[in-house]
Amino acid sequence: MMSTMLKVAAVQLDAVLADVDANLAACERLATQAGEAGAQAIALPEFFTTGIGFDERLLGAALPVDGAATVLLSSLAARYGALVGGSFLCAGPDGHVRNTYVLAGPDGIVGTHDKDLPTMWENAFYVGGHDDGVLDAGPLTVGAAMCWELMRTQTVRRLAGRVDLVMAGSGWWSVPEWAPGSVFRRWEVDNAATARAAAATFARYVGAPVVHAAHAGALECGMPWTPVRYRGHFEGNTLITDADGTLLAERSWRDGEGIVLADVQPGRTRPALEPPAGFWLHRRGPMAAATWNYQRWHGRRWYRDHVHAD
């Protein structure tokens, strides 16, 4: 472990779906609160420029890697002498869109990480990446992970014992209130618990503190291959843990937009948990498992037809 404590912050955002300008302004406001409070590392959520849902407006919302999102991250990092990171739909020079985490430091861009596998309807808007997400930030090595990357053993294998701090972000949506209500409500209880556990226990798998930023607020959008609309909310659970998984700060989705702050001791420790032998760190539940498969099939075709033809 390193001897110097680090003040870190995570942002919880109530995004306006597909409104890049509004979301950049909100992120600057919230990250400024964190910077003025002395944060030396500030995590923004996954998809901080757009939010996420199955909405065709996202087709026009991808930014270049050197565009307005990266300019914001860089300016905040320079202003506060901090590490500032978050992910957004990023249009690459090859014509593909990826969910790219950009980490900025006081002297410029530290590095990037492309989320490995799109989750559910995300498949309609971007393709996965193949890097390890280990970013060299000088005295610190930062691991980047987004949402369901916190659910998979392959993420543990690439980060465990290799990073001093994990900067993570999620855009995790709730189970809708469909009939039969008692079944879907029970599934949502389990889904909310998994969303919290995935972020809160990840430190125990990798042996480093975790700074997890998330979305809160309502979401309404289409549902692929169905006539019904999705209505729900983002699960939130913006939180900070130390390397052994002790929760230091947390913000529920019910608390809305805001920030959490805590002092952590960065550094690598022996992970408290060994990952299971399979693909998943946590059980997904029946609806999430089914949706993972059918929306992946739909999304890959939709992406090919609307974003990038192979």
Helices and strands as residue ranges (DSSP letters): E 6-13, H 20-36, E 41-43, G 56-60, E 63-64, H 68-80, E 83-91, E 97-105, E 108-114, G 120-124, E 134-137, E 140-146, G 147-151, H 153-159, E 165-169, H 181-200, H 202-206, E 210-215, E 218-222, E 229-233, E 236-241, E 247-252, G 253-255, E 258-264, H 286-306
